[in-house]
Amino acid sequence: MQAVCPSKCGGKRLKGILDESSTGQPLVTVITAIYNGQLHVEECLESVLHQDYPNIEHIVLDGGSNDGTVDVLRRYDDRIGFWNSEPDKGVYDAWNKGLSKARGEWICFLGVDDQLLPGAVSAYMKLAAANPQAEYLSSQVRWVHPSGYERIIGCPWAWPEFSRRMYVAHVGSMHRRTLYDRLGVYDTSYRSAADYELLLRARGQLKATHMSITTAVMQAGGLSNSSVALAEEKRAKIAAGGRNKALAELEFRFAKAKFVLRPLRRALGRVAARYGLTSVLSS
């Protein structure tokens, strides 16, 4: 019998079709939070569907869009693990809802305007198999600015460097389910830094590994690319990471100065790329 949904929702799960782990191939849950993302949602969904790894469930949490996003989700109803459309309290509230429904041993987050590159999940699961103690897997991400400026981001996690700044690429990175059992879920009092804050809770005890390949494309923009994000990172460093308040304040002021200079640095980066030069500038 098909499950009854009290709100706008759908997906294979409601039809009794469940994605499952198999021997040597754990189930991976991809969680996407959306609000009015009609322009990008199809590319996001297709990037997950085109993965060659066989055991993936995609959970899509829409915040009550009114731009046609739900119509796209309905067209993909028989290929999405589960989707729901109802008002939420922001992206981290949606992520927590997704975590409550996730069945995968490994969980990753993909923005509606982001895409997984072909073979990304398979590469991650090979990394997981080679590092059975790991609970956080990261890689590199191609970061794309609307101006046309691009760069590769994402470095290996290390402590205490991580207590100073968020430098791992969270988009597409993998979290073992047991990590949430140990640390809890995302703190919704943050608007843009809750992913950083959660990993800070582990401090030096996070069991992480990294691969130097690019697994996703991330579009710049939103609160994560603003001075608001810098202030939230400072709060997270102090509250969850135990960072000295004076040092956190100095780091905040330095990061804010760099933020002001970003447009100039991006312009110089584009000029360097045009003439085949290697730019030492980063954004």
PLY file of the C-alpha trace (Angstrom):
ply
format ascii 1.0
element vertex 283
property float x
property float y
property float z
element edge 282
property int vertex1
property int vertex2
end_header
0.00 0.00 0.00
1.30 3.45 -0.89
2.04 5.67 2.12
-0.18 8.69 2.73
1.59 12.04 2.81
-0.05 14.94 4.70
1.78 17.60 2.65
3.27 17.95 -0.84
5.66 15.04 -1.02
6.61 11.99 -3.01
9.44 9.76 -4.09
10.19 6.06 -4.39
9.99 5.52 -0.64
6.29 6.35 -0.59
5.77 3.70 -3.24
7.46 1.10 -1.08
10.72 1.16 -3.09
13.73 1.42 -0.79
17.36 1.83 -1.79
19.49 -0.63 0.18
23.12 -1.30 1.04
24.77 -4.37 -0.40
27.95 -6.24 0.50
30.85 -3.82 0.15
28.57 -1.06 -1.16
27.00 0.94 1.69
23.95 3.08 1.05
24.75 6.77 0.49
22.18 9.46 1.26
22.39 12.77 -0.63
20.39 15.57 1.04
19.38 18.70 -0.89
17.59 21.69 0.63
15.73 23.93 -1.83
13.74 27.13 -1.84
12.61 28.55 -5.17
15.32 26.68 -7.05
13.47 25.87 -10.27
16.31 27.15 -12.49
18.83 24.70 -11.03
16.98 21.77 -9.49
16.91 19.58 -12.61
20.69 19.80 -13.10
21.21 18.99 -9.43
18.93 15.94 -9.59
20.51 14.70 -12.82
24.01 14.97 -11.36
22.97 12.51 -8.65
21.08 10.22 -10.99
24.09 9.99 -13.32
26.41 8.67 -10.61
27.73 5.19 -11.39
27.53 4.09 -7.75
24.46 1.83 -7.41
23.27 2.52 -3.85
22.19 6.16 -3.53
19.03 7.67 -2.09
18.38 11.35 -2.79
16.30 13.18 -0.18
15.06 16.61 -1.28
13.59 19.05 1.24
11.82 22.02 -0.34
10.94 24.97 1.88
7.56 25.66 0.25
8.67 27.04 -3.12
6.22 28.94 -5.31
8.28 29.11 -8.51
7.62 25.72 -10.08
10.23 23.76 -8.14
7.59 21.31 -6.91
6.47 20.65 -10.49
10.03 19.57 -11.33
10.15 17.31 -8.26
6.89 15.68 -9.33
8.39 14.91 -12.75
11.24 13.09 -11.00
8.95 11.40 -8.49
9.87 7.85 -9.52
13.62 8.56 -9.35
13.99 10.54 -6.10
14.24 8.55 -2.88
12.00 11.01 -1.01
10.96 14.63 -1.42
8.82 16.96 0.65
7.65 20.56 0.29
6.69 22.50 3.40
7.86 25.69 5.15
11.06 25.35 7.18
13.30 27.54 9.31
16.21 27.65 6.90
18.72 25.36 5.27
20.01 23.75 8.47
16.48 23.02 9.67
15.90 21.30 6.31
19.17 19.38 6.67
18.10 18.15 10.12
14.80 16.99 8.65
16.77 15.17 5.98
18.97 13.52 8.60
15.89 12.21 10.38
14.83 10.48 7.16
18.25 9.39 5.91
18.87 5.65 5.79
22.41 5.74 4.44
25.58 4.78 6.25
27.17 7.79 4.57
25.48 11.18 4.19
26.39 14.18 2.03
24.79 17.55 1.28
24.36 19.07 -2.15
22.94 22.54 -2.75
20.27 22.97 -5.40
22.67 25.03 -7.54
25.55 22.57 -7.01
26.34 19.37 -8.91
28.17 16.14 -8.23
30.68 15.31 -10.95
30.57 11.85 -12.62
32.10 9.14 -10.47
32.15 11.28 -7.31
30.26 8.89 -5.04
32.21 5.84 -6.26
35.47 7.65 -5.53
34.28 8.51 -2.03
33.22 4.94 -1.29
36.61 3.63 -2.43
38.18 6.14 -0.04
35.87 4.94 2.74
36.75 1.30 2.10
40.46 2.13 2.27
39.97 4.08 5.53
37.47 2.07 7.62
37.98 4.21 10.74
37.16 7.49 8.96
33.97 9.33 9.80
34.44 12.39 7.57
35.61 12.27 3.95
36.45 15.39 1.96
37.75 16.25 -1.51
38.19 19.24 -3.76
35.36 21.31 -5.26
35.30 23.63 -8.27
33.99 26.96 -6.97
32.34 29.12 -9.64
31.57 32.82 -9.22
28.86 34.54 -11.35
31.58 36.82 -12.75
33.21 33.81 -14.42
36.04 33.52 -11.93
36.71 29.91 -10.84
39.04 28.18 -8.44
39.54 24.82 -6.75
38.86 24.74 -3.00
39.15 22.08 -0.34
42.14 20.99 1.75
42.70 17.99 4.05
41.19 18.43 7.51
43.73 18.93 10.30
43.65 20.18 13.89
44.33 22.79 15.22
44.34 24.49 11.79
40.60 23.84 11.46
39.96 25.80 14.67
41.26 28.88 12.82
39.15 28.73 9.67
36.79 26.60 7.60
38.91 25.32 4.72
37.44 21.91 3.88
34.93 21.81 1.02
31.66 20.85 2.67
29.70 20.48 -0.57
29.58 16.81 -1.44
31.78 15.71 1.46
30.73 12.52 3.23
29.72 12.13 6.87
29.38 8.70 8.45
26.03 8.37 10.20
27.77 7.61 13.52
29.28 11.10 13.43
25.82 12.57 14.05
25.15 10.01 16.77
28.27 11.33 18.50
28.04 15.08 17.81
24.31 15.72 17.35
22.61 17.61 14.51
23.06 21.10 13.05
22.57 24.16 15.27
19.83 26.17 13.55
20.81 29.37 15.38
23.47 29.68 12.67
22.42 30.92 9.24
25.57 29.98 7.32
28.19 28.36 9.58
26.41 25.39 11.19
28.35 22.92 9.03
31.60 24.40 10.37
30.27 24.50 13.93
29.28 20.83 13.92
32.73 19.65 12.85
34.32 21.99 15.40
32.53 20.08 18.16
34.78 17.11 17.48
37.88 19.28 17.95
40.99 17.13 17.54
39.06 13.85 17.72
37.56 13.97 14.21
38.61 10.94 12.16
38.96 12.48 8.72
40.59 11.67 5.42
40.85 13.50 2.09
41.35 12.84 -1.61
42.87 15.40 -3.95
40.33 15.05 -6.75
37.45 17.35 -7.69
34.05 15.78 -6.99
31.57 18.66 -7.24
30.83 22.06 -8.74
29.70 24.73 -6.28
28.10 28.02 -7.24
29.21 31.02 -5.18
26.65 33.19 -3.47
24.28 33.30 -0.53
25.10 33.91 3.10
28.11 31.59 2.99
29.82 34.20 0.81
29.25 37.26 3.01
30.53 39.17 6.02
27.64 37.63 7.99
29.27 34.24 7.48
32.58 35.55 8.82
30.90 36.74 12.03
29.19 33.38 12.45
32.47 31.54 11.91
34.01 33.61 14.71
31.16 32.67 17.04
31.47 28.98 16.11
35.24 28.96 16.66
34.83 30.32 20.17
31.70 28.39 21.22
32.40 24.98 19.71
36.10 25.00 18.88
37.40 26.58 22.09
39.29 29.26 20.19
40.74 32.12 22.22
38.39 35.12 21.91
41.15 37.63 21.16
42.67 35.42 18.46
39.23 34.79 16.96
38.59 38.54 16.82
41.92 39.20 15.06
41.21 36.43 12.57
37.74 37.87 11.96
39.12 41.33 11.20
41.75 39.94 8.85
39.18 37.79 7.03
36.84 40.78 6.73
39.61 42.85 5.14
40.24 40.08 2.61
36.50 39.94 1.92
36.46 43.63 0.99
39.32 43.05 -1.47
37.77 39.98 -3.12
36.37 41.78 -6.22
39.82 43.15 -7.07
41.49 39.77 -6.53
38.93 38.00 -8.71
39.49 40.53 -11.49
43.25 39.96 -11.30
42.63 36.22 -11.33
40.58 36.49 -14.55
43.32 38.57 -16.21
45.95 36.01 -15.20
43.83 33.17 -16.58
43.24 35.03 -19.85
46.96 35.36 -20.47
47.82 31.84 -19.35
49.44 32.92 -16.10
49.19 31.03 -12.84
47.51 33.32 -10.33
48.72 33.19 -6.79
45.60 35.03 -5.69
42.78 33.14 -4.03
39.31 34.31 -3.14
0 1
1 2
2 3
3 4
4 5
5 6
6 7
7 8
8 9
9 10
10 11
11 12
12 13
13 14
14 15
15 16
16 17
17 18
18 19
19 20
20 21
21 22
22 23
23 24
24 25
25 26
26 27
27 28
28 29
29 30
30 31
31 32
32 33
33 34
34 35
35 36
36 37
37 38
38 39
39 40
40 41
41 42
42 43
43 44
44 45
45 46
46 47
47 48
48 49
49 50
50 51
51 52
52 53
53 54
54 55
55 56
56 57
57 58
58 59
59 60
60 61
61 62
62 63
63 64
64 65
65 66
66 67
67 68
68 69
69 70
70 71
71 72
72 73
73 74
74 75
75 76
76 77
77 78
78 79
79 80
80 81
81 82
82 83
83 84
84 85
85 86
86 87
87 88
88 89
89 90
90 91
91 92
92 93
93 94
94 95
95 96
96 97
97 98
98 99
99 100
100 101
101 102
102 103
103 104
104 105
105 106
106 107
107 108
108 109
109 110
110 111
111 112
112 113
113 114
114 115
115 116
116 117
117 118
118 119
119 120
120 121
121 122
122 123
123 124
124 125
125 126
126 127
127 128
128 129
129 130
130 131
131 132
132 133
133 134
134 135
135 136
136 137
137 138
138 139
139 140
140 141
141 142
142 143
143 144
144 145
145 146
146 147
147 148
148 149
149 150
150 151
151 152
152 153
153 154
154 155
155 156
156 157
157 158
158 159
159 160
160 161
161 162
162 163
163 164
164 165
165 166
166 167
167 168
168 169
169 170
170 171
171 172
172 173
173 174
174 175
175 176
176 177
177 178
178 179
179 180
180 181
181 182
182 183
183 184
184 185
185 186
186 187
187 188
188 189
189 190
190 191
191 192
192 193
193 194
194 195
195 196
196 197
197 198
198 199
199 200
200 201
201 202
202 203
203 204
204 205
205 206
206 207
207 208
208 209
209 210
210 211
211 212
212 213
213 214
214 215
215 216
216 217
217 218
218 219
219 220
220 221
221 222
222 223
223 224
224 225
225 226
226 227
227 228
228 229
229 230
230 231
231 232
232 233
233 234
234 235
235 236
236 237
237 238
238 239
239 240
240 241
241 242
242 243
243 244
244 245
245 246
246 247
247 248
248 249
249 250
250 251
251 252
252 253
253 254
254 255
255 256
256 257
257 258
258 259
259 260
260 261
261 262
262 263
263 264
264 265
265 266
266 267
267 268
268 269
269 270
270 271
271 272
272 273
273 274
274 275
275 276
276 277
277 278
278 279
279 280
280 281
281 282
